[in-house]
């Protein structure tokens, strides 16, 4: 397979910058309810860009940045994003449980995995993804049982959820079989998932007409 991994990474970074630019110029219309996702996305993108150049210049491991910044802070921001989106009492209580499980997962991983901060924990990532997927399902259930469904095209949280679903559900198989597939295929699939999810975010930001928080 003829695929340039470095080119793919650079295109992905450019796409992230485009999404961030749209988030900034459309911030007034995106509403305060999307703030935690925006911060999380911005942080993850900056970590990714920083680590790309940091490793290129120093050839030193970047695991600690992804473990602390991505697995802990970004996922917490995403989970809290859905907590503040949910307004149905039962769903909100379930989301509190998910947040507690997220914190417990960090504690368990620190107690069971050696030197967690200096090696990327895929076990922690799988649990984080599972908790995030449950959160998205709760939000979609709430959305499809509300009047938001009547104007779903202009409802940014819906498109954010679709983008996250596609990226993380698509990531699970390739991450699980990462040791058995070639590096080229691994990074190509991640690139395509990144391309699709960022494309959805761009469309969601363009179509968004939301002006105030519920």
Backbone torsions as a table, in degrees:
resi	resn	phi	psi	omega
1	UNK	NA	124.6	-177.4
2	UNK	-91.3	93.5	-177.9
3	UNK	-141.8	126.9	180.0
4	UNK	-89.4	109.4	-176.2
5	UNK	-61.4	-43.3	-177.8
6	UNK	-64.3	-39.8	177.7
7	UNK	-62.3	-41.5	178.3
8	UNK	-61.1	-43.2	178.8
9	UNK	-63.2	-40.0	-178.8
10	UNK	-68.6	-39.8	177.4
11	UNK	-64.1	-41.2	179.2
12	UNK	-61.2	-40.9	179.0
13	UNK	-65.3	-39.9	178.3
14	UNK	-63.4	-41.6	178.2
15	UNK	-61.6	-42.3	178.7
16	UNK	-61.3	-41.4	179.2
17	UNK	-63.9	-38.8	178.0
18	UNK	-63.0	-44.5	178.7
19	UNK	-61.6	-45.1	179.0
20	UNK	-60.9	-42.5	178.7
21	UNK	-59.4	-44.9	178.7
22	UNK	-64.5	-38.9	178.3
23	UNK	-61.3	-39.8	-178.7
24	UNK	-68.5	-48.9	-175.6
25	UNK	-73.6	-19.8	-179.6
26	UNK	-108.9	16.5	-173.5
27	UNK	-58.0	-39.9	-178.3
28	UNK	-61.2	-33.1	-179.0
29	UNK	-87.3	-21.2	-178.6
30	UNK	-74.8	-21.7	176.8
31	UNK	80.9	154.0	-178.2
32	UNK	-66.0	-22.4	-177.9
33	UNK	-65.7	-17.2	179.3
34	UNK	-98.3	5.3	-173.9
35	UNK	-60.0	-43.4	-176.6
36	UNK	-67.1	-35.3	175.6
37	UNK	-67.3	-43.1	-179.4
38	UNK	-59.7	-44.6	178.6
39	UNK	-63.0	-44.3	179.4
40	UNK	-62.7	-44.1	179.5
41	UNK	-65.3	-42.6	179.0
42	UNK	-61.7	-44.4	-179.9
43	UNK	-63.3	-46.3	-179.7
44	UNK	-62.8	-41.7	179.5
45	UNK	-64.0	-42.6	179.1
46	UNK	-65.9	-38.8	177.1
47	UNK	-62.0	-45.6	-178.4
48	UNK	-61.8	-46.2	-179.6
49	UNK	-67.1	-44.8	179.3
50	UNK	-59.3	-46.9	-177.6
51	UNK	-66.1	-33.4	178.8
52	UNK	-60.2	-49.2	-178.2
53	UNK	-77.0	-34.5	179.2
54	UNK	-61.3	-46.9	179.8
55	UNK	-68.1	-37.9	-179.9
56	UNK	-63.2	-35.6	-177.6
57	UNK	-85.7	-34.6	-173.0
58	UNK	-111.0	-22.3	-175.4
59	UNK	61.6	23.8	178.8
60	UNK	-97.4	152.4	-179.9
61	UNK	-59.8	146.8	-179.7
62	UNK	-116.3	11.1	-173.9
63	UNK	-55.3	-41.4	-176.1
64	UNK	-60.3	-35.5	179.6
65	UNK	-67.4	-40.1	179.8
66	UNK	-74.5	-36.7	-179.5
67	UNK	-65.0	-50.6	-178.3
68	UNK	-75.9	-50.0	-174.3
69	UNK	-72.9	-44.7	-174.7
70	UNK	-90.3	-59.2	-174.8
71	UNK	-65.1	-31.6	-176.7
72	UNK	-101.0	-59.2	-172.4
73	UNK	-76.5	-50.5	-176.3
74	UNK	-62.3	-46.2	-179.4
75	UNK	-65.5	-35.8	176.0
76	UNK	-62.2	-43.4	179.3
77	UNK	-62.3	-40.5	178.2
78	UNK	-65.1	-44.7	179.8
79	UNK	-65.6	-39.9	178.0
80	UNK	-68.9	-31.3	175.6
81	UNK	-56.7	-45.0	-179.9
82	UNK	-73.9	-29.5	175.7
83	UNK	-59.9	-45.3	-177.4
84	UNK	-79.4	-13.4	173.9
85	UNK	-79.9	-31.3	-176.9
86	UNK	-76.0	134.9	178.3
87	UNK	-126.3	-11.7	174.0
88	UNK	-71.9	122.4	-173.1
89	UNK	-50.2	-47.6	-178.8
90	UNK	-63.0	-44.3	-179.5
91	UNK	-65.2	-37.4	179.5
92	UNK	-65.9	-38.4	177.5
93	UNK	-65.3	-40.1	177.9
94	UNK	-62.7	-38.9	179.7
95	UNK	-66.7	-32.6	174.8
96	UNK	-62.6	-41.7	177.9
97	UNK	-62.0	-40.4	178.8
98	UNK	-62.8	-40.8	177.5
99	UNK	-64.2	-39.7	177.3
100	UNK	-64.5	-42.2	178.4
101	UNK	-62.9	-34.6	177.7
102	UNK	-62.7	-45.7	179.1
103	UNK	-65.3	-41.4	178.3
104	UNK	-62.9	-37.2	178.6
105	UNK	-60.9	-42.0	177.7
106	UNK	-61.9	-45.3	-179.1
107	UNK	-62.6	-43.0	-179.7
108	UNK	-64.9	-43.0	-179.0
109	UNK	-64.8	-36.6	178.3
110	UNK	-67.1	-30.3	-177.5
111	UNK	-87.5	-19.8	-175.7
112	UNK	-108.7	-22.4	-178.6
113	UNK	-108.6	134.0	-178.9
114	UNK	-75.4	134.3	174.3
115	UNK	51.1	52.3	-173.8
116	UNK	-57.1	-36.1	-176.0
117	UNK	-69.6	-16.8	-175.5
118	UNK	-112.9	12.8	169.4
119	UNK	-149.1	136.5	-175.4
120	UNK	-68.8	123.2	-177.9
121	UNK	-91.8	106.0	177.2
122	UNK	-71.2	-27.8	176.1
123	UNK	-62.7	-43.4	176.6
124	UNK	-64.2	-40.5	179.5
125	UNK	-61.4	-44.1	-179.4
126	UNK	-61.2	-42.5	179.3
127	UNK	-66.6	-43.1	177.7
128	UNK	-57.7	-45.3	-179.8
129	UNK	-62.6	-44.8	-179.6
130	UNK	-60.0	-44.6	179.0
131	UNK	-64.2	-38.9	178.6
132	UNK	-66.4	-40.8	179.2
133	UNK	-63.4	-40.8	176.3
134	UNK	-61.4	-40.6	179.3
135	UNK	-62.7	-43.0	179.5
136	UNK	-64.8	-39.6	178.6
137	UNK	-62.3	-42.7	177.1
138	UNK	-59.6	-44.6	-179.1
139	UNK	-64.9	-44.1	-179.7
140	UNK	-65.1	-37.3	176.6
141	UNK	-60.8	-45.7	178.0
142	UNK	-62.2	-44.4	-176.9
143	UNK	-63.6	-44.9	-177.1
144	UNK	-74.7	-7.1	175.2
145	UNK	-112.6	25.2	178.4
146	UNK	-133.4	176.5	179.7
147	UNK	-73.9	-6.1	176.6
148	UNK	-61.3	-27.1	-178.1
149	UNK	-63.2	-23.9	-178.7
150	UNK	-71.7	-22.3	-179.9
151	UNK	-134.1	46.3	-172.6
152	UNK	-63.9	-30.5	-177.0
153	UNK	-61.6	-34.0	-176.9
154	UNK	-99.8	12.3	-178.9
155	UNK	-99.8	98.7	-173.2
156	UNK	-56.3	-43.6	179.8
157	UNK	-55.6	-30.6	177.1
158	UNK	-64.8	-46.1	-179.0
159	UNK	-69.2	-33.8	174.0
160	UNK	-61.0	-43.5	-179.3
161	UNK	-65.0	-42.3	178.5
162	UNK	-62.4	-43.9	-179.9
163	UNK	-61.9	-44.3	179.7
164	UNK	-66.6	-40.2	178.3
165	UNK	-60.0	-49.9	-178.4
166	UNK	-61.6	-45.0	-177.1
167	UNK	-65.8	-48.7	-173.2
168	UNK	-80.4	-36.8	175.6
169	UNK	-65.8	-40.2	178.1
170	UNK	-67.5	-27.8	-177.3
171	UNK	-75.7	-31.0	-173.0
172	UNK	-55.6	-51.4	-178.3
173	UNK	-62.2	-44.5	-176.7
174	UNK	-70.1	-32.5	176.2
175	UNK	-69.6	-39.3	-178.9
176	UNK	-66.9	-38.5	-178.4
177	UNK	-100.8	22.4	-175.3
178	UNK	-58.4	-29.7	-176.7
179	UNK	-80.8	-13.8	-175.7
180	UNK	-108.4	-6.4	177.9
181	UNK	-109.4	159.3	-179.8
182	UNK	-69.6	154.8	179.0
183	UNK	-59.2	-36.4	-179.3
184	UNK	-63.3	-47.9	179.7
185	UNK	-65.1	-42.0	-180.0
186	UNK	-56.1	-51.8	-177.0
187	UNK	-75.0	-27.7	177.5
188	UNK	-67.2	-44.1	179.4
189	UNK	-64.5	-42.8	176.9
190	UNK	-62.1	-37.8	177.6
191	UNK	-62.9	-45.1	-179.2
192	UNK	-64.3	-40.8	177.4
193	UNK	-63.0	-41.3	177.5
194	UNK	-63.5	-43.2	179.8
195	UNK	-61.7	-46.5	-178.5
196	UNK	-66.5	-48.0	-177.0
197	UNK	-65.6	-41.3	177.2
198	UNK	-68.4	-34.4	176.1
199	UNK	-61.9	-40.8	178.0
200	UNK	-65.9	-41.5	177.9
201	UNK	-61.9	-41.2	178.9
202	UNK	-61.6	-45.1	178.3
203	UNK	-63.7	-41.9	179.2
204	UNK	-62.1	-40.2	178.5
205	UNK	-68.2	-36.1	179.0
206	UNK	-70.4	-43.0	-177.5
207	UNK	-77.9	-19.7	-173.8
208	UNK	-59.0	132.5	176.6
209	UNK	-126.1	8.1	-178.0
210	UNK	-66.6	131.8	-176.5
211	UNK	-119.3	-16.8	-179.2
212	UNK	-148.2	157.9	-178.4
213	UNK	-77.6	146.3	178.9
214	UNK	-56.1	NA	NA
